[in-house]
Structure formats: structure tokens, C-alpha cells
């Protein structure tokens, strides 16, 4: 197990270094960053002052070393538009995004896992048809289109739920469901296929021959073993929900990282855009590491490789 943990931690460190290098050089691959940040009416003196304040007047090697040192120390630069450290802005908005992503994932799990298990245990039943509909709809319906539809129906016509802001649990329902629907469809299909595969195993047939309760067989014997491949997908799905909330947060005016990123792009605040991108990438690597460790803990066979 120690070797398994070390190998995945080492891979994550290499990924973090690669992300840091990629994010740094992406600024320079697009041309002079000052041209992106400065207004069109800015004079050469103002551009030179901005370039010096950002440290872009130094040699590229010095900029890279300074960037790596500052990032390791938690210094992600300062926002041009808000004159505030980028990390402080990110940490202010992070709870709202984590709340939205967590509730969205819980919504997807609450619907997808029972429906997928029921469809896998009864391949020709009614639950199978419902699972196919949810799985297909979740894969083909864009989340932003679903978000607009939910606003029209539940906020405008029925006036049941608010369409923007973060005031109470009611304002969380529509954005969380819109964000979770794609993940819900994916998890339904995966749960169904995993249950179908485990359902034909000998130990499940033995449990059925012993006369055990079908519900006990489904959740104690089938779901417990079918959950192993689900763990990796759930971890990846949470990262996707976190990074894919940009459109949903913008549509519902949800005060999270997505809205902050949209505002930074609109204000040509490149340091803040860079910091948010880097933060989400590092968060994704961390979640992937935790997922791999959980996967190895659930499946002892992986520790032998």
C-alpha cells in the first residue's frame, strides 16, 4: 500500500509542476500580456508602468523562478481590477462554488445510484426504461439550456423558486439541479452497467439461492462491489462540477468562482484569470489523488501493481 500511495503522490507532484509551467508560459504564448490587460487608450508610459508592476520587464527566466517561488508560498498575484490579492478573492468565492458543486453531486447520487441499481437488478423492468431516459437526457441536454428552461418554468411562470442570488436553500435548487443533470445521466448509465456485470457473479447467484431478501442482495452484495468503479467517476465528476459551474453561476448570478472568472475576463484582469485557472487545476489534481487512493483502498488488487 505504501508503494501505491508513493507512486500516485509522485505522479501528482509531476502533474502540479507541469500545470505550473503550462499556466506560466500560456501567458507569453498569447503575445504581450500587457496588450491584453491595458486599455486601448493607454499610453506607452502607462503600458511600461504596468509591465514593470507585473514584473514583465525582467528576463523570462527570472519571471519563471519568481512565479514558482510565489506560487509555492501561496502568492497568486494581485487583481488588476480589484487591487486585492487573487488568493483572497478566490477563497472568498470558493465556499459558494463548493456548496453548489457538493449539492449538485448529492442530487446526482441520490437519483442515479438507486435508479441505476434498480435498472441493473431488473433489466427488463420499468426502472430500466426510466434509467435509459435519464441517462440519454443527461448526456444530450446542455446544462445551460436546462438552466434557462428551469428559470422560465419555476421562476417566471410558477414563481416557486428564485432565479438568481444566494439567499437561502431555495436559491440553490435550480442551479444545483441544472449543474447535476449531466452527471446524473452519466452515473445512472455507469451504475446500471456495473450492477449488470456484478449481478451475474457466482456469489450473487449463491446469495439468491439461499433465499436472501432481494434488497439485501442489491445493496449488500451487488452495490458494494459495483461501487468500486463508481468511486473514480464520482471524484472526477466533482472536479467537473467545480470547474464546469462557470456558465451555471453566470446564468443564476451565483457568487462563486465561475462568476468571478467571468468578471475577470470581462475586465481583462489576466492575473486573476490565471490565478483561478491555476487554482482549479491544482484542486482537480488533489481530487484525482484522493480518488486514486480511495480506489486502491477499496480494491486491494490495485496495490499489487
C-alpha positions as CSV (number, residue, x, y, z in Angstrom):
1,X,0.0,0.0,0.0
2,X,2.9,2.4,0.8
3,X,4.3,1.9,-2.7
4,X,0.9,2.5,-4.2
5,X,0.5,5.8,-2.3
6,X,4.0,6.9,-3.1
7,X,3.6,6.3,-6.8
8,X,0.4,8.3,-7.0
9,X,1.7,11.1,-4.9
10,X,4.8,11.3,-7.2
11,X,2.6,11.4,-10.3
12,X,0.5,14.2,-8.7
13,X,3.7,16.2,-8.0
14,X,4.8,15.9,-11.6
15,X,1.3,17.0,-12.7
16,X,1.4,20.0,-10.5
17,X,4.8,21.0,-11.9
18,X,3.5,20.6,-15.5
19,X,0.4,22.7,-14.7
20,X,2.6,25.5,-13.2
21,X,4.8,25.5,-16.3
22,X,1.8,25.4,-18.7
23,X,0.0,28.2,-16.9
24,X,3.1,30.4,-16.8
25,X,4.0,30.0,-20.5
26,X,0.4,30.3,-21.7
27,X,0.6,34.0,-20.7
28,X,3.5,34.5,-23.1
29,X,2.3,32.3,-25.9
30,X,-0.7,34.7,-26.4
31,X,1.7,37.6,-27.0
32,X,2.5,40.5,-24.8
33,X,0.2,40.2,-21.7
34,X,0.2,44.0,-21.3
35,X,-1.6,44.3,-24.6
36,X,-4.4,42.1,-23.2
37,X,-4.6,43.9,-19.8
38,X,-4.1,47.5,-20.8
39,X,-6.9,49.6,-22.3
40,X,-6.7,50.6,-26.0
41,X,-6.3,54.2,-25.0
42,X,-3.3,53.5,-22.7
43,X,-0.1,55.4,-23.5
44,X,3.3,53.8,-23.8
45,X,4.3,55.2,-20.4
46,X,1.2,53.6,-18.8
47,X,2.0,50.3,-20.6
48,X,5.6,50.4,-19.4
49,X,4.4,51.1,-15.8
50,X,2.0,48.2,-15.9
51,X,4.7,45.9,-17.3
52,X,7.1,46.9,-14.5
53,X,4.5,46.5,-11.8
54,X,3.8,43.0,-13.0
55,X,7.5,42.1,-13.3
56,X,7.2,41.5,-17.0
57,X,10.2,43.8,-17.8
58,X,12.6,41.2,-16.3
59,X,14.2,38.3,-18.2
60,X,11.8,35.3,-18.7
61,X,14.0,33.0,-16.6
62,X,13.7,35.4,-13.6
63,X,10.0,35.7,-14.1
64,X,9.6,31.9,-14.1
65,X,11.6,31.5,-10.9
66,X,9.8,34.3,-9.2
67,X,6.4,32.8,-10.3
68,X,7.3,29.3,-9.0
69,X,8.5,30.7,-5.6
70,X,5.5,32.9,-5.2
71,X,3.0,30.1,-6.1
72,X,4.6,27.7,-3.6
73,X,4.3,30.4,-0.9
74,X,0.6,30.9,-1.8
75,X,1.1,34.2,-3.6
76,X,-1.0,34.1,-6.7
77,X,-0.6,37.8,-7.6
78,X,-2.9,40.7,-7.3
79,X,-6.1,41.5,-9.2
80,X,-5.7,44.5,-11.5
81,X,-9.4,45.4,-11.3
82,X,-10.0,45.0,-7.6
83,X,-6.5,45.7,-6.2
84,X,-6.8,42.7,-3.9
85,X,-4.6,39.6,-3.6
86,X,-6.0,36.9,-6.0
87,X,-5.9,34.2,-3.4
88,X,-8.1,36.3,-1.1
89,X,-10.7,36.8,-3.8
90,X,-10.6,33.0,-4.7
91,X,-11.1,32.0,-1.0
92,X,-14.0,34.4,-0.6
93,X,-15.8,32.9,-3.6
94,X,-14.7,29.3,-3.0
95,X,-17.4,28.3,-0.4
96,X,-20.2,29.3,-2.7
97,X,-18.8,27.1,-5.5
98,X,-18.1,24.2,-3.2
99,X,-21.6,24.4,-1.9
100,X,-23.1,24.4,-5.4
101,X,-20.8,21.5,-6.5
102,X,-21.5,19.4,-3.4
103,X,-25.2,19.8,-3.5
104,X,-25.2,19.1,-7.3
105,X,-23.2,15.9,-6.7
106,X,-25.5,14.8,-3.9
107,X,-28.5,15.4,-6.1
108,X,-26.9,13.3,-8.8
109,X,-26.1,10.4,-6.4
110,X,-29.5,10.4,-4.7
111,X,-31.2,9.9,-8.1
112,X,-28.6,8.0,-10.1
113,X,-27.5,5.3,-7.6
114,X,-30.9,3.9,-6.6
115,X,-32.2,4.2,-10.2
116,X,-29.1,2.5,-11.6
117,X,-29.3,-0.3,-9.1
118,X,-33.0,-0.9,-9.8
119,X,-32.3,-0.9,-13.6
120,X,-29.4,-3.3,-13.2
121,X,-31.3,-5.7,-11.0
122,X,-34.4,-5.7,-13.3
123,X,-33.0,-5.3,-16.9
124,X,-36.4,-5.6,-18.5
125,X,-38.5,-3.7,-15.9
126,X,-39.9,-0.2,-15.8
127,X,-36.8,1.2,-13.9
128,X,-34.7,0.1,-16.9
129,X,-36.7,2.4,-19.2
130,X,-36.6,5.3,-16.8
131,X,-32.8,4.8,-16.4
132,X,-32.3,4.9,-20.2
133,X,-34.3,8.1,-20.5
134,X,-32.5,9.8,-17.7
135,X,-29.1,8.6,-18.9
136,X,-29.8,9.7,-22.5
137,X,-31.2,13.1,-21.5
138,X,-28.3,13.7,-19.1
139,X,-25.8,13.1,-21.9
140,X,-27.5,15.2,-24.7
141,X,-29.2,18.2,-22.9
142,X,-26.8,21.1,-22.4
143,X,-26.7,22.3,-18.8
144,X,-27.0,26.0,-19.8
145,X,-30.2,25.3,-21.9
146,X,-31.7,23.3,-19.0
147,X,-30.8,26.2,-16.7
148,X,-32.7,28.7,-18.8
149,X,-35.7,26.3,-19.1
150,X,-35.8,25.9,-15.3
151,X,-35.8,29.6,-14.9
152,X,-38.7,30.1,-17.3
153,X,-40.8,27.3,-15.7
154,X,-40.1,27.5,-12.0
155,X,-39.1,31.1,-11.5
156,X,-41.0,33.1,-14.2
157,X,-44.2,31.1,-14.7
158,X,-44.8,29.2,-11.5
159,X,-42.9,31.7,-9.2
160,X,-41.8,28.9,-6.9
161,X,-38.1,29.4,-6.8
162,X,-35.8,32.4,-7.2
163,X,-33.8,32.7,-10.4
164,X,-30.6,34.4,-9.1
165,X,-28.6,35.1,-6.0
166,X,-27.6,33.1,-2.9
167,X,-30.1,34.0,-0.2
168,X,-31.4,30.6,1.1
169,X,-31.7,27.0,0.3
170,X,-34.4,27.8,-2.2
171,X,-32.0,29.8,-4.4
172,X,-29.7,26.7,-4.5
173,X,-32.3,24.3,-6.0
174,X,-32.4,25.4,-9.6
175,X,-28.6,25.9,-10.2
176,X,-27.7,22.7,-8.4
177,X,-30.2,20.6,-10.5
178,X,-29.1,22.2,-13.7
179,X,-25.5,21.5,-12.9
180,X,-26.1,18.0,-11.7
181,X,-28.2,16.7,-14.6
182,X,-25.3,15.7,-16.9
183,X,-23.5,14.0,-14.1
184,X,-26.8,12.3,-13.1
185,X,-27.1,10.8,-16.6
186,X,-23.5,9.6,-16.6
187,X,-23.8,8.0,-13.2
188,X,-27.1,6.2,-14.0
189,X,-25.6,4.6,-17.0
190,X,-22.4,3.6,-15.2
191,X,-24.2,2.3,-12.1
192,X,-26.6,0.2,-14.3
193,X,-23.7,-1.4,-16.3
194,X,-21.7,-2.1,-13.1
195,X,-24.7,-3.7,-11.4
196,X,-25.4,-5.8,-14.5
197,X,-21.8,-7.0,-14.5
198,X,-21.8,-7.9,-10.8
199,X,-25.3,-9.3,-10.9
200,X,-24.0,-12.3,-12.9
201,X,-21.3,-13.2,-10.5
202,X,-21.4,-16.6,-8.6
203,X,-21.6,-15.1,-5.1
204,X,-24.7,-13.1,-6.1
205,X,-26.3,-16.2,-7.5
206,X,-25.4,-18.1,-4.3
207,X,-27.0,-15.3,-2.2
208,X,-30.1,-15.6,-4.3
209,X,-30.2,-19.4,-3.9
210,X,-30.0,-19.0,-0.1
211,X,-33.2,-17.0,-0.3
212,X,-31.8,-13.7,0.9
213,X,-34.0,-10.6,0.6
214,X,-33.7,-9.0,-2.9
215,X,-33.0,-5.6,-1.2
216,X,-30.2,-7.1,0.8
217,X,-28.7,-8.7,-2.2
218,X,-28.9,-5.5,-4.2
219,X,-27.3,-3.2,-1.6
220,X,-25.0,-5.5,0.4
221,X,-23.7,-7.8,-2.3
222,X,-24.2,-6.1,-5.6
223,X,-23.8,-2.4,-4.9
224,X,-20.9,-2.9,-2.6
225,X,-18.8,-4.4,-5.4
226,X,-20.3,-2.3,-8.2
227,X,-19.3,0.8,-6.2
228,X,-15.6,0.3,-6.9
229,X,-15.6,1.7,-10.5
230,X,-18.0,4.4,-9.3
231,X,-15.5,5.9,-6.9
232,X,-13.2,7.2,-9.6
233,X,-16.1,8.6,-11.6
234,X,-17.6,10.4,-8.6
235,X,-14.2,12.0,-7.8
236,X,-13.8,13.2,-11.4
237,X,-17.5,14.3,-11.5
238,X,-17.0,16.6,-8.5
239,X,-14.0,18.2,-10.2
240,X,-16.1,18.6,-13.4
241,X,-18.9,20.2,-11.4
242,X,-16.4,22.6,-9.7
243,X,-14.8,23.7,-13.0
244,X,-18.0,23.4,-15.1
245,X,-20.0,25.7,-12.9
246,X,-18.9,28.8,-14.9
247,X,-22.0,29.0,-17.1
248,X,-24.4,28.0,-14.4
249,X,-23.1,30.5,-11.9
250,X,-23.2,33.2,-14.5
251,X,-26.8,32.4,-15.5
252,X,-28.0,32.3,-11.9
253,X,-25.8,35.1,-10.7
254,X,-24.3,32.7,-8.1
255,X,-21.4,34.4,-6.3
256,X,-18.8,31.7,-6.9
257,X,-15.6,31.2,-8.8
258,X,-17.4,30.9,-12.1
259,X,-18.9,34.4,-11.7
260,X,-15.5,35.7,-10.5
261,X,-13.9,34.2,-13.6
262,X,-16.4,35.8,-15.9
263,X,-15.9,39.2,-14.3
264,X,-12.2,38.9,-14.6
265,X,-12.4,38.0,-18.3
266,X,-14.7,41.0,-18.9
267,X,-12.3,43.3,-17.0
268,X,-9.2,42.0,-18.8
269,X,-7.9,41.1,-15.4
270,X,-5.4,38.5,-16.7
271,X,-3.6,37.9,-13.3
272,X,-6.9,36.9,-11.7
273,X,-7.9,34.7,-14.7
274,X,-4.5,33.0,-14.4
275,X,-4.9,32.5,-10.7
276,X,-8.4,31.0,-10.9
277,X,-7.3,28.6,-13.7
278,X,-4.3,27.5,-11.7
279,X,-6.4,27.0,-8.5
280,X,-9.0,24.9,-10.3
281,X,-6.3,22.8,-12.0
282,X,-4.5,22.2,-8.6
283,X,-7.8,21.3,-7.0
284,X,-8.5,18.8,-9.8
285,X,-5.1,17.2,-9.2
286,X,-5.8,16.9,-5.5
287,X,-9.2,15.4,-6.0
288,X,-7.7,12.9,-8.5
289,X,-5.1,11.9,-6.0
290,X,-7.7,11.3,-3.3
291,X,-9.9,9.3,-5.7
292,X,-7.0,7.1,-6.7
293,X,-6.1,6.4,-3.0
294,X,-9.7,5.6,-2.2
295,X,-9.9,3.3,-5.3
296,X,-6.8,1.5,-4.1
297,X,-8.3,1.1,-0.6
298,X,-11.5,-0.4,-1.9
299,X,-9.8,-2.7,-4.4
300,X,-6.7,-4.4,-2.9
301,X,-5.8,-5.9,-6.3
302,X,-4.5,-2.5,-7.4
303,X,-2.0,-2.3,-4.6
304,X,-0.1,-5.2,-6.1
305,X,0.8,-3.3,-9.3
